[in-house]
Amino acid sequence: MGQSSDVLRIEYLNIPENDTGIKTQRYKFLFNVPIKINPKQDYLITGLEYNKLDIGYSQDFGFDKSDLNRFHVIDLNLGYITKWNENWNLVTILTPRIASNLTDGTLTDDFFMNATATFWKENSKAPKPYRIVLGLSYNSTTGLPIPLPLVSYYRKFHPKWSFTLGIPKSGFKHYLGKKHTLETALFLDGYFINIQDNIVLPDNQIASKISLTSLVFALGYEFRLTKHMRFYTLAGRSIEQEGKLRNDDRGDVFLLNDEANFYIRTGFKIGIF
């Protein structure tokens, strides 16, 4: 629904150690509640998402890494869905965010404001069902301080095959039956988080933010319990990846990780699609 079409998601991500000596684990919990407010099919959306990242380092970078081991990202989703016209729905989401290592409570620099606005059209009863989502999303977890396109075109072109083309995710799905699905996926992942106690680097530059931007290709399996409930697993490798320390102006001050990583993600979700 805007940033996510999930009502509930519980997920674990493991990025094993690579040549730079960095490994990452992420634990995600997401819950969205759509509330119907009138016969026109307008909905209010309230929701919460929590991510905890545990990062390990086996390499000495020449500075203290004790404040770079655990991070928290907490989102409050506030949204509205309305029927724009006979074919299109408008979805708008505001997401106040706390993204920080939270070593000293919460500080002003821990707070971010994200926003998403999309038009959404679908026909699930067509001979070849389709869904189109077009919009913009400002999301600081990407580490890019600009609105990014949110584009998705889904088409089930065969009883056993469908594809999704877009940003931040594209891929194919092959339906082995009513319960089992295989998929390929190409998607963006990442984060942008405040460091409360600034880190002085060996060259005397100051790091106050940490970010990761990653393009991942993965193979996946999905087990469907019901129409909307499923378990899933994705396993793949990053194609491009940059983990950086940044200053208060978002400038790069230290490159932590630009080596490819394996990428393993598994979880349970209840979705509207």
WOHU-V754192 format. One record per residue. RES is the residue in one letter. PHI is phi as a letter, one per 30 degrees, with the letter a starting at -180 (* if undefined). BURIAL is I if it has 9 or more other ideal C-beta (glycine too) atoms within 8 Angstrom, else O. D_LAST is the distance of its C-alpha to the last C-alpha in Angstrom with 1 decimal. Layout:
# WOHU-V754192
res->RES phi->PHI burial->BURIAL d_last->D_LAST
res->RES phi->PHI burial->BURIAL d_last->D_LAST
This chain:
# WOHU-V754192
res->M phi->* burial->I d_last->9.9
res->G phi->i burial->I d_last->12.6
res->Q phi->d burial->I d_last->13.5
res->S phi->b burial->I d_last->10.4
res->S phi->c burial->O d_last->6.9
res->D phi->c burial->I d_last->8.1
res->V phi->d burial->I d_last->10.1
res->L phi->b burial->I d_last->12.3
res->R phi->b burial->I d_last->13.2
res->I phi->b burial->I d_last->16.6
res->E phi->b burial->I d_last->17.6
res->Y phi->b burial->I d_last->20.9
res->L phi->c burial->I d_last->22.1
res->N phi->b burial->O d_last->25.5
res->I phi->c burial->I d_last->27.3
res->P phi->d burial->O d_last->30.6
res->E phi->d burial->O d_last->34.0
res->N phi->c burial->I d_last->34.9
res->D phi->d burial->O d_last->38.3
res->T phi->d burial->I d_last->38.3
res->G phi->i burial->O d_last->38.2
res->I phi->c burial->I d_last->35.0
res->K phi->b burial->I d_last->32.3
res->T phi->b burial->I d_last->29.2
res->Q phi->b burial->I d_last->27.1
res->R phi->b burial->I d_last->24.2
res->Y phi->c burial->I d_last->22.7
res->K phi->b burial->I d_last->19.6
res->F phi->b burial->I d_last->18.5
res->L phi->b burial->I d_last->15.8
res->F phi->b burial->I d_last->15.2
res->N phi->b burial->I d_last->13.9
res->V phi->b burial->O d_last->14.8
res->P phi->d burial->I d_last->13.9
res->I phi->c burial->O d_last->17.2
res->K phi->d burial->O d_last->17.7
res->I phi->c burial->O d_last->21.1
res->N phi->a burial->O d_last->22.1
res->P phi->d burial->O d_last->21.7
res->K phi->d burial->O d_last->20.6
res->Q phi->i burial->O d_last->17.1
res->D phi->d burial->I d_last->17.9
res->Y phi->b burial->I d_last->16.5
res->L phi->c burial->I d_last->18.1
res->I phi->b burial->I d_last->16.2
res->T phi->b burial->I d_last->18.2
res->G phi->a burial->I d_last->17.4
res->L phi->b burial->I d_last->19.2
res->E phi->b burial->I d_last->18.8
res->Y phi->b burial->I d_last->21.7
res->N phi->b burial->I d_last->22.6
res->K phi->c burial->I d_last->25.9
res->L phi->c burial->I d_last->27.4
res->D phi->c burial->I d_last->30.5
res->I phi->c burial->I d_last->32.4
res->G phi->c burial->I d_last->35.5
res->Y phi->b burial->I d_last->38.3
res->S phi->c burial->O d_last->41.0
res->Q phi->c burial->O d_last->42.7
res->D phi->d burial->O d_last->45.2
res->F phi->c burial->O d_last->44.3
res->G phi->i burial->O d_last->47.5
res->F phi->b burial->O d_last->46.1
res->D phi->d burial->O d_last->44.9
res->K phi->c burial->O d_last->41.2
res->S phi->d burial->O d_last->41.2
res->D phi->c burial->I d_last->39.0
res->L phi->c burial->I d_last->36.4
res->N phi->c burial->I d_last->35.3
res->R phi->b burial->O d_last->32.7
res->F phi->b burial->I d_last->30.4
res->H phi->b burial->I d_last->28.0
res->V phi->b burial->I d_last->25.2
res->I phi->b burial->I d_last->24.2
res->D phi->c burial->I d_last->21.8
res->L phi->c burial->I d_last->21.7
res->N phi->c burial->I d_last->18.8
res->L phi->b burial->I d_last->20.0
res->G phi->b burial->I d_last->18.0
res->Y phi->b burial->I d_last->17.9
res->I phi->c burial->I d_last->15.6
res->T phi->b burial->O d_last->17.7
res->K phi->d burial->I d_last->17.8
res->W phi->d burial->O d_last->19.9
res->N phi->a burial->O d_last->20.9
res->E phi->d burial->O d_last->20.0
res->N phi->c burial->O d_last->17.4
res->W phi->c burial->I d_last->16.3
res->N phi->c burial->I d_last->15.0
res->L phi->c burial->I d_last->16.7
res->V phi->b burial->I d_last->15.2
res->T phi->b burial->I d_last->18.0
res->I phi->b burial->I d_last->18.2
res->L phi->c burial->I d_last->21.4
res->T phi->b burial->I d_last->21.6
res->P phi->d burial->I d_last->25.0
res->R phi->b burial->I d_last->25.5
res->I phi->c burial->I d_last->28.1
res->A phi->b burial->I d_last->28.4
res->S phi->a burial->I d_last->31.7
res->N phi->d burial->I d_last->33.7
res->L phi->h burial->I d_last->34.8
res->T phi->d burial->O d_last->38.3
res->D phi->b burial->O d_last->40.0
res->G phi->i burial->O d_last->37.6
res->T phi->c burial->O d_last->35.8
res->L phi->b burial->I d_last->37.4
res->T phi->e burial->O d_last->36.8
res->D phi->d burial->O d_last->35.6
res->D phi->d burial->I d_last->32.8
res->F phi->c burial->I d_last->30.9
res->F phi->b burial->I d_last->28.6
res->M phi->b burial->O d_last->26.6
res->N phi->c burial->I d_last->23.4
res->A phi->b burial->I d_last->21.6
res->T phi->b burial->I d_last->18.6
res->A phi->b burial->I d_last->18.5
res->T phi->b burial->I d_last->16.0
res->F phi->c burial->I d_last->15.7
res->W phi->b burial->I d_last->12.4
res->K phi->b burial->I d_last->12.5
res->E phi->a burial->I d_last->10.5
res->N phi->b burial->O d_last->11.7
res->S phi->d burial->O d_last->9.8
res->K phi->c burial->O d_last->13.3
res->A phi->d burial->O d_last->15.2
res->P phi->e burial->O d_last->17.2
res->K phi->b burial->O d_last->15.3
res->P phi->e burial->I d_last->11.8
res->Y phi->b burial->I d_last->11.2
res->R phi->b burial->I d_last->9.7
res->I phi->b burial->I d_last->12.3
res->V phi->b burial->I d_last->12.5
res->L phi->b burial->O d_last->16.2
res->G phi->a burial->I d_last->18.0
res->L phi->b burial->I d_last->20.1
res->S phi->b burial->I d_last->19.7
res->Y phi->c burial->I d_last->22.8
res->N phi->b burial->I d_last->22.1
res->S phi->d burial->I d_last->25.3
res->T phi->d burial->I d_last->23.8
res->T phi->d burial->I d_last->24.1
res->G phi->i burial->I d_last->27.8
res->L phi->c burial->O d_last->28.0
res->P phi->d burial->O d_last->29.3
res->I phi->b burial->O d_last->27.9
res->P phi->d burial->O d_last->24.8
res->L phi->c burial->I d_last->22.6
res->P phi->d burial->O d_last->20.5
res->L phi->c burial->I d_last->16.8
res->V phi->b burial->I d_last->15.9
res->S phi->b burial->I d_last->12.9
res->Y phi->b burial->I d_last->13.1
res->Y phi->c burial->I d_last->10.7
res->R phi->b burial->I d_last->12.5
res->K phi->c burial->I d_last->12.6
res->F phi->d burial->O d_last->16.4
res->H phi->a burial->O d_last->17.5
res->P phi->e burial->O d_last->16.5
res->K phi->c burial->O d_last->16.6
res->W phi->b burial->I d_last->15.6
res->S phi->b burial->I d_last->13.2
res->F phi->b burial->I d_last->13.7
res->T phi->b burial->I d_last->12.6
res->L phi->c burial->O d_last->15.6
res->G phi->l burial->I d_last->16.1
res->I phi->b burial->I d_last->17.2
res->P phi->c burial->O d_last->16.7
res->K phi->b burial->I d_last->14.9
res->S phi->b burial->I d_last->15.4
res->G phi->l burial->I d_last->15.4
res->F phi->b burial->I d_last->15.3
res->K phi->b burial->I d_last->13.7
res->H phi->b burial->I d_last->16.0
res->Y phi->c burial->I d_last->14.9
res->L phi->d burial->O d_last->18.0
res->G phi->l burial->O d_last->17.1
res->K phi->d burial->O d_last->14.6
res->K phi->c burial->O d_last->14.7
res->H phi->c burial->I d_last->15.7
res->T phi->b burial->I d_last->14.2
res->L phi->c burial->I d_last->16.3
res->E phi->b burial->I d_last->15.5
res->T phi->c burial->I d_last->17.6
res->A phi->b burial->I d_last->16.7
res->L phi->b burial->I d_last->18.8
res->F phi->a burial->I d_last->18.1
res->L phi->c burial->I d_last->20.1
res->D phi->b burial->O d_last->20.8
res->G phi->l burial->I d_last->23.6
res->Y phi->a burial->I d_last->25.2
res->F phi->b burial->I d_last->28.1
res->I phi->b burial->I d_last->30.1
res->N phi->d burial->I d_last->33.4
res->I phi->c burial->I d_last->36.4
res->Q phi->d burial->I d_last->38.5
res->D phi->c burial->O d_last->41.8
res->N phi->e burial->O d_last->42.5
res->I phi->c burial->I d_last->43.4
res->V phi->d burial->O d_last->46.6
res->L phi->d burial->I d_last->46.3
res->P phi->e burial->O d_last->49.3
res->D phi->c burial->O d_last->49.9
res->N phi->i burial->O d_last->49.9
res->Q phi->d burial->I d_last->46.7
res->I phi->c burial->I d_last->44.4
res->A phi->c burial->I d_last->40.8
res->S phi->b burial->I d_last->38.7
res->K phi->b burial->I d_last->35.1
res->I phi->b burial->I d_last->33.2
res->S phi->b burial->I d_last->30.3
res->L phi->b burial->I d_last->28.4
res->T phi->b burial->I d_last->26.6
res->S phi->b burial->I d_last->25.3
res->L phi->c burial->I d_last->23.8
res->V phi->b burial->I d_last->22.4
res->F phi->c burial->I d_last->21.9
res->A phi->b burial->I d_last->20.4
res->L phi->c burial->I d_last->19.7
res->G phi->b burial->I d_last->17.1
res->Y phi->b burial->I d_last->16.4
res->E phi->b burial->I d_last->13.5
res->F phi->c burial->I d_last->14.4
res->R phi->c burial->I d_last->12.0
res->L phi->d burial->O d_last->13.7
res->T phi->b burial->O d_last->11.7
res->K phi->e burial->O d_last->8.5
res->H phi->c burial->O d_last->6.8
res->M phi->c burial->I d_last->9.8
res->R phi->a burial->I d_last->11.1
res->F phi->c burial->I d_last->14.0
res->Y phi->b burial->I d_last->14.3
res->T phi->b burial->I d_last->17.3
res->L phi->b burial->I d_last->18.1
res->A phi->b burial->I d_last->21.8
res->G phi->a burial->I d_last->23.5
res->R phi->a burial->I d_last->25.9
res->S phi->d burial->I d_last->26.2
res->I phi->c burial->O d_last->27.7
res->E phi->b burial->O d_last->28.9
res->Q phi->a burial->I d_last->29.4
res->E phi->b burial->I d_last->31.6
res->G phi->c burial->I d_last->32.2
res->K phi->b burial->I d_last->34.8
res->L phi->c burial->I d_last->36.8
res->R phi->b burial->I d_last->37.2
res->N phi->c burial->I d_last->39.7
res->D phi->d burial->O d_last->39.2
res->D phi->c burial->O d_last->38.9
res->R phi->i burial->O d_last->36.1
res->G phi->d burial->O d_last->38.6
res->D phi->d burial->O d_last->38.5
res->V phi->b burial->I d_last->41.3
res->F phi->a burial->I d_last->40.5
res->L phi->c burial->O d_last->38.4
res->L phi->d burial->I d_last->37.1
res->N phi->a burial->I d_last->34.9
res->D phi->b burial->O d_last->34.4
res->E phi->c burial->O d_last->34.3
res->A phi->d burial->O d_last->31.3
res->N phi->b burial->I d_last->29.7
res->F phi->d burial->I d_last->27.8
res->Y phi->b burial->I d_last->24.3
res->I phi->b burial->I d_last->22.7
res->R phi->b burial->I d_last->19.5
res->T phi->b burial->I d_last->18.2
res->G phi->l burial->I d_last->16.3
res->F phi->b burial->I d_last->14.1
res->K phi->b burial->I d_last->10.8
res->I phi->b burial->I d_last->8.8
res->G phi->b burial->I d_last->5.4
res->I phi->d burial->O d_last->3.8
res->F phi->c burial->O d_last->0.0
